[in-house]
Amino acid sequence: MLKITLPDGSVREVAPGTTPADIAAAIGPGLAKAAIAARVDGELRDIMRPLENDAQLALVTSRDEADALELARHDFAHILAEAVQALFPGTQITFGPSTDDGFYYDFAPKDRPFTEEDLPAIEAKMREIIAADKALRREVWKREDLIARWRADGETFKAEWAAELPEGEELTVYWSGGDWLDMCRGPHLASTGKLDPAAFKLTRVSGAYWRGDQKNAMLSRVYGTGWLNKKQLEAHLHKLEEAGKRDHRKLGAEMDLFHLQQEAHGSVFWHPKGYLIWRELEAYMRRAIDDAGYREVKTPQVMDARQWEQSGHWGKYRENMFVIPDEVPNVEDEGPLVSDDADWMALKPMNCPAHILIFKQGIKSYRDLPLRFYENGCCHRNEPHGALHGLMRVRQFTQDDAHIFCREDQIVEEVRAFCALADRIYKDFGFTYSIKLALRPDKRFGSDEMWDKAEEELRNAVAAAGLNTPEYGWEELPGEGAFYAPKLEWHLTDAIGRTWQVGTIQSDRVLPERLDASYVAEDGERHRPVMLHRAIFGSYERFIGILIEHYAGKFPLWLAPVQAVVATIVSDADGYAQTVVEQLRAAGIRAETDLRNEKINYKVREHSLAKVPNLLVVGRREADEGTVALRELGKEGQSVLSVEDVIARLAKEALAPDMR
């Protein structure tokens, strides 16, 4: 008999071959109906998979939402593949994973790529399969038998993948009913009927290369979103609709903030209004870091490859670096542009090695520490073209980057102070956040002892800052740290509930060792400093993109590129409008005139689209009375006020939060 231990500590003795579903039924009919899967010694498994050994067992229900969503989305992906093969015979299947909000599947169509016009028919077929309540049954196959089956069925992609899976790995398939199967590790729900047929929607079709390599065959990728019920789906679709309205690329064009074009893939062309937002953020951050005792530095864009080899980035990160030959290109003949003898340099993908080089200039004493070097550092990373996305993922970006060189006994206090600084800054922008600790990855530099110490220091610092609580979503993320250091991550929640991982601080003992940084300690001996890598915005580009979407373009007044526009109804008021603008500017308010020969309703619509916070309308009456008709963005109606009253209302709000 097997001994199965339940979460309450009770032990049940069952025969080998008993399933978690059997145990749920033995406990009671309510649990038998609710249980959808099981965790066996922590591993998520099918509810119908027989137990083979003594184990810890926890039954999973829809209340375990993360597990339930993962199962549902995985099932939706398989049902999508089955539906496509039923509707389009000869289509080959490849991979179909779940995603953060749904699923996708990559197909090799027989005749033509799929289009979005195909989606309604595929959805209808998927609902048929769900209604049929087909059992999802797991089987273990021998490698050679599975490869032979795929080849016989004309599934060349599946056959290739099965042949390359590691020797000794158990190969499993799942049957849908008795007539369709796919290779999959699982787990799955017990049957297709466990899904809500109203809880999914196919969303789009795109091209994708087999195994992500552009040298391979082009496939058709069908995306969908999947949930546990219709209410969750509708809420998600509403969020997508709202996100579409807030898309920073769309608003960036309407507000004349920036543009991107193929002549500079992944690099932003900032227009005057967009760069004004940048400058306000930069000035705000400079005031914050000056108050916190940082010293601003500036380091080179291009550094010798040997420096990157020594730091470890050349081996870990070279494919993402722009590499440059260190020689004058050949322009005299038809020979190679660059010789075989050229040394190599690289555009910096990060600032940390350069900051160590500054630290190493001159002898540092323990009394000098902590040293906090800050840089608005422009970096380049060679992201694939297909991965670029507006301001959110670019090739050239500027980090609000800093590195704190400190002694071992200073780490906890430095990290605690950074937590307090980040808290103040994020709240100034109206964000709530959660904080996570990303722990050691499998591939890393440094000893286990070093990682134990670094991880515990970050835990202690968060506790000292009072942030390791459910209110701040405190969580530890195994395997998510950098190759040289664990890190704290700040995940911001925006106005429509999306989360963005932005700020970080990392406790690093590896780079100071690799790049030979040291200070003279109280004992007269040389010791390694600990290097804290930290950022709050992350990058200016991405943070501005997040802000555009968070505010839906309606920036708080201090960040708005144009804080007020004085628009005339008739040309007789042009002179008065100019006078009002001069008064506003003298009070520190960014103001412009609109003297065009257009109807006022046209001007109102245009400035509303450009998200101008305040429109001051003036005509003959306002000019005679020394007043303006104030229209505030997003509010109905208008208020007639004196110019002095308008300035009094706007002047304080036009200042950055730290200057009020």
Backbone hydrogen bonds, N-H to C=O, Kabsch-Sander energy under -0.5 kcal/mol:
donor,donor_aa,acceptor,acceptor_aa,energy
2,L,14,V,-3.9
4,I,2,L,-0.7
4,I,12,R,-3.2
5,T,3,K,-0.6
5,T,55,A,-2.7
6,L,4,I,-0.5
6,L,10,S,-3.0
9,G,6,L,-2.5
12,R,4,I,-2.9
14,V,2,L,-2.3
14,V,12,R,-0.6
17,G,51,L,-2.2
18,T,15,A,-1.9
21,A,47,I,-2.1
23,I,19,T,-1.7
24,A,20,P,-2.5
25,A,21,A,-2.3
26,A,22,D,-2.0
27,I,23,I,-1.7
28,G,24,A,-2.0
32,A,24,A,-0.5
32,A,28,G,-2.1
33,K,29,P,-1.8
34,A,30,G,-1.9
35,A,31,L,-2.9
36,I,60,V,-3.3
37,A,60,V,-1.3
38,A,45,R,-2.1
39,R,58,A,-3.3
40,V,38,A,-0.6
40,V,43,E,-2.8
41,D,39,R,-0.6
41,D,56,Q,-3.1
43,E,40,V,-2.0
45,R,38,A,-3.6
47,I,36,I,-0.6
49,R,46,D,-1.1
51,L,18,T,-3.1
55,A,3,K,-1.7
57,L,5,T,-3.1
58,A,39,R,-2.2
60,V,37,A,-2.9
64,D,61,T,-1.7
65,E,63,R,-2.0
68,A,64,D,-2.7
69,L,65,E,-3.0
70,E,66,A,-1.9
71,L,67,D,-2.4
72,A,68,A,-2.6
73,R,69,L,-2.8
74,H,70,E,-1.9
75,D,71,L,-2.4
76,F,72,A,-2.7
77,A,73,R,-2.0
78,H,74,H,-1.7
79,I,75,D,-2.7
80,L,76,F,-2.4
81,A,77,A,-2.0
82,E,78,H,-2.5
83,A,79,I,-2.6
84,V,80,L,-2.5
85,Q,81,A,-2.2
86,A,82,E,-1.7
87,L,83,A,-2.2
88,F,84,V,-2.9
91,T,88,F,-1.7
92,Q,108,A,-2.5
94,T,106,D,-1.4
99,T,102,G,-2.7
103,F,224,G,-2.4
104,Y,97,P,-1.8
105,Y,222,V,-1.7
106,D,95,F,-2.8
107,F,220,S,-2.6
108,A,92,Q,-2.5
118,D,115,T,-1.6
119,L,116,E,-0.9
122,I,118,D,-1.8
123,E,119,L,-2.9
124,A,120,P,-2.3
125,K,121,A,-2.0
126,M,122,I,-2.4
127,R,123,E,-2.1
128,E,124,A,-1.5
129,I,125,K,-2.0
130,I,126,M,-2.3
131,A,127,R,-2.5
132,A,128,E,-1.6
133,D,130,I,-1.6
134,K,129,I,-0.8
136,L,190,A,-2.4
137,R,135,A,-0.7
137,R,175,W,-2.0
139,E,173,V,-2.4
141,W,171,L,-2.8
146,L,142,K,-2.4
147,I,143,R,-2.6
148,A,144,E,-2.1
149,R,145,D,-2.2
150,W,146,L,-2.6
151,R,147,I,-2.5
152,A,148,A,-2.5
153,D,149,R,-1.9
154,G,151,R,-1.3
155,E,150,W,-3.0
156,T,154,G,-1.4
159,A,155,E,-2.2
160,E,156,T,-2.2
161,W,157,F,-2.2
162,A,158,K,-2.7
163,A,159,A,-2.0
164,E,160,E,-0.9
164,E,161,W,-0.7
165,L,161,W,-0.8
165,L,162,A,-0.6
169,E,166,P,-1.9
171,L,141,W,-0.6
172,T,170,E,-0.6
173,V,139,E,-2.6
174,Y,182,D,-2.5
175,W,137,R,-2.8
176,S,180,W,-3.2
177,G,135,A,-3.2
177,G,175,W,-0.7
179,D,176,S,-1.1
180,W,176,S,-0.6
182,D,174,Y,-1.6
184,C,172,T,-2.1
192,T,134,K,-2.5
194,K,191,S,-1.5
195,L,192,T,-1.8
199,A,196,D,-2.1
201,K,225,T,-2.1
203,T,223,Y,-2.1
204,R,223,Y,-0.9
206,S,221,R,-2.3
208,A,219,L,-1.6
210,W,217,A,-2.5
212,G,209,Y,-2.5
213,D,210,W,-1.3
214,Q,212,G,-0.6
216,N,213,D,-2.4
219,L,208,A,-3.6
220,S,107,F,-2.9
221,R,206,S,-3.4
221,R,219,L,-0.6
222,V,105,Y,-2.5
222,V,220,S,-0.6
223,Y,204,R,-2.8
223,Y,221,R,-0.5
224,G,103,F,-2.8
225,T,201,K,-2.9
226,G,101,D,-0.7
227,W,199,A,-2.2
233,L,229,N,-1.8
234,E,230,K,-2.8
235,A,231,K,-2.1
236,H,232,Q,-2.2
237,L,233,L,-2.8
238,H,234,E,-2.2
239,K,235,A,-2.0
240,L,236,H,-2.5
241,E,237,L,-2.3
242,E,238,H,-2.5
243,A,239,K,-2.9
244,G,240,L,-2.3
245,K,241,E,-1.6
246,R,242,E,-1.4
247,D,243,A,-0.6
247,D,244,G,-0.7
251,L,247,D,-2.6
252,G,248,H,-2.3
253,A,249,R,-1.4
254,E,250,K,-2.2
255,M,251,L,-2.6
256,D,253,A,-0.9
257,L,252,G,-3.0
258,F,252,G,-0.7
259,H,269,F,-1.9
264,A,261,Q,-2.1
265,H,262,Q,-0.9
267,S,264,A,-2.3
269,F,259,H,-2.6
270,W,268,V,-0.8
271,H,257,L,-2.3
273,K,256,D,-0.6
274,G,256,D,-0.5
275,Y,271,H,-2.9
276,L,272,P,-1.4
277,I,273,K,-1.3
278,W,274,G,-1.8
279,R,275,Y,-2.7
280,E,276,L,-2.2
281,L,277,I,-2.3
282,E,278,W,-2.9
283,A,279,R,-2.6
284,Y,280,E,-2.4
285,M,281,L,-2.8
286,R,282,E,-2.4
287,R,283,A,-2.1
288,A,284,Y,-1.9
289,I,285,M,-2.8
290,D,286,R,-2.5
291,D,287,R,-2.1
292,A,288,A,-1.2
293,G,290,D,-1.3
294,Y,289,I,-2.6
295,R,372,R,-3.2
297,V,374,Y,-3.3
303,M,346,A,-2.2
305,A,344,W,-2.8
307,Q,304,D,-1.2
308,W,304,D,-1.1
309,E,305,A,-2.3
310,Q,306,R,-2.3
311,S,307,Q,-1.9
312,G,308,W,-1.1
313,H,308,W,-0.8
314,W,308,W,-2.1
316,K,312,G,-1.6
317,Y,313,H,-3.4
318,R,314,W,-0.8
320,N,317,Y,-2.0
321,M,318,R,-2.2
323,V,321,M,-0.7
324,I,345,M,-3.4
326,D,343,D,-3.4
327,E,325,P,-1.3
330,N,337,L,-2.5
342,A,339,S,-1.1
345,M,324,I,-3.2
346,A,303,M,-2.4
347,L,322,F,-2.4
348,K,301,Q,-2.9
355,H,351,N,-1.6
356,I,352,C,-1.7
357,L,353,P,-1.7
358,I,354,A,-1.5
359,F,355,H,-2.2
360,K,356,I,-2.2
361,Q,358,I,-1.5
362,G,360,K,-0.8
366,Y,520,V,-2.1
368,D,365,S,-1.4
369,L,365,S,-0.5
369,L,366,Y,-0.8
371,L,405,F,-2.3
373,F,371,L,-0.6
373,F,403,H,-2.5
374,Y,295,R,-2.6
374,Y,372,R,-0.5
375,E,401,D,-3.4
377,G,375,E,-1.8
377,G,399,Q,-1.3
378,C,376,N,-0.5
379,C,397,F,-3.6
380,H,348,K,-2.3
381,R,395,R,-2.3
382,N,320,N,-2.8
383,E,381,R,-2.1
387,A,384,P,-1.4
388,L,384,P,-0.7
388,L,385,H,-1.3
389,H,393,R,-2.0
392,M,389,H,-1.5
393,R,389,H,-1.4
395,R,266,G,-3.1
396,Q,266,G,-1.8
397,F,379,C,-2.3
397,F,395,R,-0.5
399,Q,377,G,-2.5
399,Q,397,F,-0.5
401,D,375,E,-2.0
401,D,399,Q,-1.5
402,A,534,R,-1.8
403,H,373,F,-2.5
404,I,532,L,-2.3
405,F,371,L,-3.1
405,F,403,H,-0.6
406,C,404,I,-0.6
406,C,530,V,-2.4
410,Q,407,R,-1.5
411,I,407,R,-0.6
411,I,408,E,-1.0
414,E,410,Q,-2.3
415,V,411,I,-2.6
416,R,412,V,-2.5
417,A,413,E,-2.5
418,F,414,E,-2.0
419,C,415,V,-2.5
420,A,416,R,-2.0
421,L,417,A,-2.2
422,A,418,F,-3.0
423,D,419,C,-2.3
424,R,420,A,-2.1
425,I,421,L,-2.2
426,Y,422,A,-2.8
427,K,423,D,-2.0
428,D,424,R,-1.6
429,F,425,I,-1.0
429,F,426,Y,-0.6
430,G,427,K,-1.2
431,F,426,Y,-2.3
432,T,493,T,-0.9
434,S,491,H,-2.1
435,I,472,Y,-2.5
436,K,489,E,-2.4
437,L,475,E,-2.5
438,A,436,K,-0.6
438,A,487,K,-3.3
439,L,437,L,-0.6
439,L,477,L,-2.4
444,R,442,D,-0.7
445,F,483,F,-3.0
451,W,447,S,-2.0
452,D,448,D,-2.9
453,K,449,E,-2.1
454,A,450,M,-2.5
455,E,451,W,-2.7
456,E,452,D,-2.0
457,E,453,K,-2.2
458,L,454,A,-1.8
459,R,455,E,-2.1
460,N,456,E,-2.6
461,A,457,E,-2.1
462,V,458,L,-2.3
463,A,459,R,-2.2
464,A,460,N,-2.4
465,A,461,A,-1.8
466,G,462,V,-0.5
466,G,463,A,-1.1
467,L,462,V,-2.5
468,N,462,V,-0.6
469,T,467,L,-1.3
472,Y,469,T,-1.2
473,G,470,P,-2.0
474,W,469,T,-1.7
475,E,435,I,-1.0
477,L,437,L,-3.4
479,G,440,R,-0.7
480,E,477,L,-1.5
481,G,439,L,-3.5
482,A,485,A,-1.7
487,K,438,A,-1.7
488,L,505,I,-2.9
489,E,436,K,-2.7
490,W,503,G,-2.5
491,H,434,S,-3.0
491,H,489,E,-0.6
492,L,490,W,-0.7
492,L,500,W,-2.9
493,T,432,T,-2.7
494,D,492,L,-0.5
494,D,498,R,-2.8
497,G,494,D,-1.9
500,W,492,L,-2.3
502,V,490,W,-2.9
502,V,500,W,-0.6
504,T,535,A,-1.8
505,I,488,L,-1.6
506,Q,533,H,-2.6
507,S,486,P,-1.4
508,D,506,Q,-0.8
508,D,531,M,-2.5
509,R,484,Y,-0.5
509,R,507,S,-0.5
510,V,484,Y,-0.6
513,E,509,R,-0.7
514,R,510,V,-2.7
515,L,511,L,-2.7
516,D,513,E,-1.0
517,A,512,P,-2.8
519,Y,527,H,-2.4
520,V,364,K,-3.2
521,A,519,Y,-0.7
521,A,525,E,-3.1
524,G,521,A,-2.0
527,H,519,Y,-2.8
530,V,406,C,-2.8
531,M,508,D,-2.8
532,L,404,I,-2.7
532,L,530,V,-0.6
533,H,506,Q,-1.7
533,H,531,M,-0.7
534,R,402,A,-2.5
535,A,504,T,-2.2
536,I,400,D,-0.6
539,S,537,F,-1.4
540,Y,398,T,-2.9
543,F,539,S,-2.4
544,I,540,Y,-2.5
545,G,541,E,-2.1
546,I,542,R,-2.6
547,L,543,F,-2.6
548,I,544,I,-2.7
549,E,545,G,-1.8
550,H,546,I,-3.0
551,Y,547,L,-2.8
552,A,548,I,-0.6
553,G,548,I,-1.9
554,K,551,Y,-2.1
555,F,553,G,-1.7
558,W,653,E,-0.6
559,L,556,P,-1.9
560,A,556,P,-1.3
563,Q,561,P,-0.5
563,Q,590,R,-1.8
564,A,590,R,-1.6
565,V,614,N,-2.2
566,V,592,E,-3.0
567,A,565,V,-0.7
567,A,616,L,-2.3
568,T,594,D,-1.9
569,I,618,V,-2.3
573,A,570,V,-1.7
574,D,571,S,-2.0
577,A,573,A,-2.6
578,Q,574,D,-2.1
579,T,575,G,-1.8
580,V,576,Y,-2.4
581,V,577,A,-2.4
582,E,578,Q,-2.2
583,Q,579,T,-1.9
584,L,580,V,-2.4
585,R,581,V,-2.8
586,A,582,E,-2.1
587,A,583,Q,-1.1
587,A,584,L,-0.6
588,G,585,R,-1.9
589,I,584,L,-2.4
591,A,589,I,-0.9
592,E,564,A,-1.8
594,D,566,V,-2.5
598,E,596,R,-2.1
602,Y,599,K,-0.5
603,K,599,K,-1.8
604,V,600,I,-2.6
605,R,601,N,-2.2
606,E,602,Y,-2.3
607,H,603,K,-2.5
608,S,604,V,-2.0
609,L,605,R,-2.2
610,A,606,E,-1.6
611,K,608,S,-1.3
612,V,607,H,-2.5
615,L,631,R,-2.8
616,L,565,V,-3.3
616,L,614,N,-0.5
617,V,615,L,-0.7
617,V,629,A,-2.7
618,V,567,A,-2.5
623,A,619,G,-2.2
624,D,620,R,-2.4
625,E,621,R,-2.3
626,G,622,E,-1.5
627,T,622,E,-1.9
628,V,641,L,-2.5
629,A,617,V,-2.4
630,L,628,V,-0.8
630,L,639,S,-3.5
631,R,615,L,-2.8
631,R,629,A,-0.5
632,E,630,L,-0.5
633,L,613,P,-2.9
635,K,632,E,-2.2
639,S,630,L,-2.2
641,L,628,V,-2.4
641,L,639,S,-0.7
643,V,626,G,-1.2
646,V,642,S,-2.1
647,I,643,V,-2.5
648,A,644,E,-2.4
649,R,645,D,-2.0
650,L,646,V,-2.3
651,A,647,I,-2.9
652,K,648,A,-0.6
653,E,649,R,-0.5
654,A,650,L,-2.0
655,L,652,K,-1.5
659,M,656,A,-2.2
660,R,657,P,-0.9
